[in-house]
Amino acid sequence: MKFLIIINDPPYGTERIYNGLRLATNLLAKHEDAELSIFLMGDAASAAKSGQQTPNGYYNVERMLTNVMRKRGNVLVCGTCMDARGLTDDELVAGAARSTMDELTELAVDADKVLVF
């Protein structure tokens, strides 16, 4: 089954991205046949910035994204949203990729389930 998770909220300050990434990790762990793409847009684009420093005991979105990709998930970041936030391709966490609205459209059409956080 193909899943698309679209995340809009910033990496910190709300728990939406945290919960979306928890679900993504669990989907990949519990269902070997799951194909998962995460599309970060709006303020969520900054979640893919490498080098995040968080206090001990606090979740780290960069590590969570890396874990999703390690488990065969695909992480894409809206290029327009990156540009609006001054985020360059070189600043993205390893494995995440700049993407487009056209690619998001194709992912949405191909997905069996689309979840939005």
Rosetta silent file (secondary structure, phi, psi, omega in degrees, C-alpha in Angstrom):
SEQUENCE: MKFLIIINDPPYGTERIYNGLRLATNLLAKHEDAELSIFLMGDAASAAKSGQQTPNGYYNVERMLTNVMRKRGNVLVCGTCMDARGLTDDELVAGAARSTMDELTELAVDADKVLVF
SCORE:     score description
SCORE:     0.000 S_00000001
   1 L     0.000  139.395 -179.398    0.000    0.000    0.000 S_00000001
   2 E   -99.237  127.800  178.848    1.283    3.483   -0.876 S_00000001
   3 E  -116.441  140.655  171.198    1.110    6.214    1.760 S_00000001
   4 E  -123.857  123.732  175.524    1.720    9.928    1.350 S_00000001
   5 E  -112.526  120.376  177.791    2.123   12.025    4.467 S_00000001
   6 E  -104.222  127.161 -179.718    2.010   15.791    3.916 S_00000001
   7 E  -120.766  131.551 -176.662    3.315   17.887    6.787 S_00000001
   8 L  -112.362  -27.388 -171.934    2.791   21.653    7.011 S_00000001
   9 L   -78.142  158.167  179.151    3.663   22.665   10.589 S_00000001
  10 L   -63.897  160.533 -176.568    7.084   23.827   11.813 S_00000001
  11 L   -65.700  -27.247 -178.313    9.441   21.209   13.254 S_00000001
  12 L  -134.896  152.357 -179.975    9.112   22.545   16.797 S_00000001
  13 L   110.507  -27.939  170.629    6.381   24.379   18.699 S_00000001
  14 L  -131.083  172.138  178.779    3.591   21.948   17.885 S_00000001
  15 L  -106.750   10.324 -177.554    3.559   18.173   18.002 S_00000001
  16 H   -64.363  -46.231 -179.533    2.078   17.600   14.546 S_00000001
  17 H   -67.216  -38.762  177.368    5.352   16.825   12.801 S_00000001
  18 H   -57.555  -49.164 -178.976    6.435   14.686   15.744 S_00000001
  19 H   -69.538  -36.648  176.159    3.226   12.652   15.544 S_00000001
  20 H   -62.529  -40.680  179.617    3.330   12.449   11.749 S_00000001
  21 H   -74.152  -31.584  174.192    6.867   11.067   11.869 S_00000001
  22 H   -63.250  -44.322  178.033    5.937    8.634   14.640 S_00000001
  23 H   -63.297  -44.399  179.823    3.144    7.317   12.427 S_00000001
  24 H   -58.271  -45.944  179.867    5.483    7.109    9.421 S_00000001
  25 H   -62.138  -42.568 -178.701    8.035    5.116   11.403 S_00000001
  26 H   -68.588  -39.524  176.714    5.367    2.758   12.716 S_00000001
  27 H   -58.161  -44.893 -178.794    3.844    2.201    9.258 S_00000001
  28 H   -70.676  -33.347 -179.756    7.229    1.177    7.894 S_00000001
  29 H   -74.328  -36.671 -173.209    8.029   -1.004   10.906 S_00000001
  30 H   -92.900  -17.056 -176.538    4.696   -2.842   10.999 S_00000001
  31 L  -132.871  100.399 -177.544    4.004   -3.223    7.265 S_00000001
  32 L   -60.602  -28.313 -177.117    6.820   -4.511    5.073 S_00000001
  33 L   -86.592   -1.811 -178.358    4.839   -3.832    1.915 S_00000001
  34 L   -70.107  135.088  170.267    4.220   -0.171    2.784 S_00000001
  35 E  -111.454  128.359 -172.413    5.631    2.453    0.435 S_00000001
  36 E  -131.192  130.923  170.973    5.875    5.817    2.156 S_00000001
  37 E  -122.757  138.307  173.899    6.614    9.332    0.990 S_00000001
  38 E  -113.963  129.571  177.806    6.716   12.351    3.263 S_00000001
  39 E  -116.159  116.972  179.528    6.275   15.765    1.677 S_00000001
  40 E   -96.332  123.383  178.524    7.358   18.730    3.818 S_00000001
  41 L  -138.494  167.773 -175.939    5.814   22.051    2.845 S_00000001
  42 H    60.597 -140.478 -178.898    5.261   25.465    4.383 S_00000001
  43 H   -65.001  -18.359  178.155    7.026   25.799    7.710 S_00000001
  44 H   -67.457  -18.221  178.770    7.693   22.039    7.736 S_00000001
  45 H   -56.302  -35.705 -178.917   10.378   22.611    5.071 S_00000001
  46 H   -70.666  -10.965  176.486   12.748   23.725    7.828 S_00000001
  47 H   -66.005  -24.308 -177.483   12.358   20.305    9.457 S_00000001
  48 H   -88.695    6.285  179.046   14.725   18.903    6.826 S_00000001
  49 E   -72.946  131.179  179.203   17.589   21.224    7.797 S_00000001
  50 L   -78.421  158.844  176.212   20.660   19.298    8.876 S_00000001
  51 L    84.033   23.742 -179.372   22.563   20.045   12.078 S_00000001
  52 L   -68.773  135.774  178.123   19.586   20.461   14.422 S_00000001
  53 L  -117.054  117.425  178.420   20.524   20.810   18.091 S_00000001
  54 L  -123.119  154.830  179.037   17.839   19.976   20.635 S_00000001
  55 L   -62.737  152.261  175.646   18.033   19.670   24.434 S_00000001
  56 L   -55.937  136.921  179.338   18.614   16.221   25.930 S_00000001
  57 L    86.418   -2.985 -179.972   15.333   14.368   26.318 S_00000001
  58 L  -106.284  140.984 -179.494   13.619   16.410   23.583 S_00000001
  59 L   -62.495  151.688 -179.980   12.711   14.879   20.238 S_00000001
  60 L  -124.738  113.250 -175.081   14.902   15.764   17.266 S_00000001
  61 H   -64.109  -36.188  178.109   13.108   15.984   13.914 S_00000001
  62 H   -59.518  -46.558  178.808   16.304   15.548   11.912 S_00000001
  63 H   -64.037  -38.169  179.578   16.973   12.208   13.619 S_00000001
  64 H   -65.508  -42.695  177.383   13.346   11.160   13.120 S_00000001
  65 H   -63.087  -42.194  178.945   13.498   11.961    9.379 S_00000001
  66 H   -60.973  -40.393  178.351   16.779   10.068    9.080 S_00000001
  67 H   -63.694  -42.051  177.608   15.172    7.079   10.774 S_00000001
  68 H   -60.915  -44.167 -179.088   12.236    7.142    8.329 S_00000001
  69 H   -68.419  -35.393  177.619   14.641    7.216    5.375 S_00000001
  70 H   -62.742  -30.427 -179.525   16.735    4.410    6.879 S_00000001
  71 L   -91.581   17.539  175.203   13.548    2.300    6.958 S_00000001
  72 L    85.552   15.687  174.460   12.993    2.954    3.192 S_00000001
  73 L   -80.407  156.915 -178.492   10.804    6.066    3.439 S_00000001
  74 E  -111.790  128.318 -179.744   11.136    8.892    0.945 S_00000001
  75 E  -117.332  121.307 -179.915   11.428   12.497    2.201 S_00000001
  76 E  -121.524  147.187 -177.013   10.719   15.368   -0.187 S_00000001
  77 E  -126.033  131.195  178.583   10.770   19.085    0.534 S_00000001
  78 E   -58.885  120.146 -178.766    8.817   21.767   -1.327 S_00000001
  79 H   -64.844  -40.697  178.091   11.381   23.795   -3.288 S_00000001
  80 H   -62.463  -40.391  179.026    9.301   26.989   -3.255 S_00000001
  81 H   -67.761  -37.574  175.890    8.924   26.668    0.521 S_00000001
  82 H   -61.374  -48.331 -178.959   12.675   26.095    0.868 S_00000001
  83 H   -59.780  -41.936 -179.305   13.414   29.223   -1.165 S_00000001
  84 H   -63.669  -24.061 -178.548   11.001   31.320    0.904 S_00000001
  85 L  -105.326    6.750  177.874   12.892   30.249    4.045 S_00000001
  86 L    69.324   25.272 -178.480   16.384   30.644    2.625 S_00000001
  87 L   -95.622  125.411 -178.628   17.046   26.903    2.825 S_00000001
  88 L   -98.903  162.703  178.524   19.451   25.514    0.224 S_00000001
  89 H   -57.820  -37.408 -179.058   19.782   21.982   -1.125 S_00000001
  90 H   -66.512  -19.852 -178.927   23.173   21.662    0.607 S_00000001
  91 H   -88.398   -8.125 -177.923   21.529   22.295    3.987 S_00000001
  92 E   -71.687  146.671  174.136   19.087   19.396    3.702 S_00000001
  93 L   -58.614  143.018 -177.842   19.530   16.317    5.846 S_00000001
  94 L   -55.159  128.155  178.261   21.228   13.535    3.862 S_00000001
  95 L   102.412  -24.877  176.670   18.667   11.644    1.794 S_00000001
  96 L   -79.103  151.480 -176.495   15.997   14.375    1.681 S_00000001
  97 E  -135.800  144.374  172.098   15.409   16.004   -1.706 S_00000001
  98 E   -62.871  141.983 -177.915   14.033   19.254   -3.087 S_00000001
  99 E  -139.156 -173.402 -175.253   10.734   18.657   -4.835 S_00000001
 100 L  -135.686  166.911  175.034    7.924   20.395   -6.692 S_00000001
 101 H   -64.880  -33.174  176.993    4.160   20.768   -6.651 S_00000001
 102 H   -61.902  -42.567  179.332    4.081   18.606   -9.800 S_00000001
 103 H   -67.637  -40.009  176.557    5.791   15.766   -7.933 S_00000001
 104 H   -60.689  -41.069  178.799    3.435   16.184   -4.961 S_00000001
 105 H   -59.822  -45.875  179.824    0.493   15.998   -7.355 S_00000001
 106 H   -65.411  -40.462  177.266    1.742   12.712   -8.816 S_00000001
 107 H   -61.458  -41.795 -179.444    2.388   11.271   -5.356 S_00000001
 108 H   -65.689  -40.377  179.858   -1.147   12.204   -4.274 S_00000001
 109 H   -67.351  -38.476 -177.247   -2.700   10.622   -7.366 S_00000001
 110 H   -80.452  -19.938 -174.456   -0.653    7.424   -6.948 S_00000001
 111 L   -72.973  145.645  171.398   -1.152    7.072   -3.169 S_00000001
 112 L   -79.967  -33.242  179.216   -3.672    4.703   -1.670 S_00000001
 113 E  -138.867  134.664  175.839   -3.864    6.909    1.416 S_00000001
 114 E  -118.159  124.324 -179.969   -2.955   10.576    1.906 S_00000001
 115 E  -118.244  137.059 -175.778   -2.520   11.820    5.473 S_00000001
 116 E  -122.738  129.723  176.933   -2.051   15.478    6.320 S_00000001
 117 L  -120.806    0.000    0.000   -0.459   16.885    9.469 S_00000001
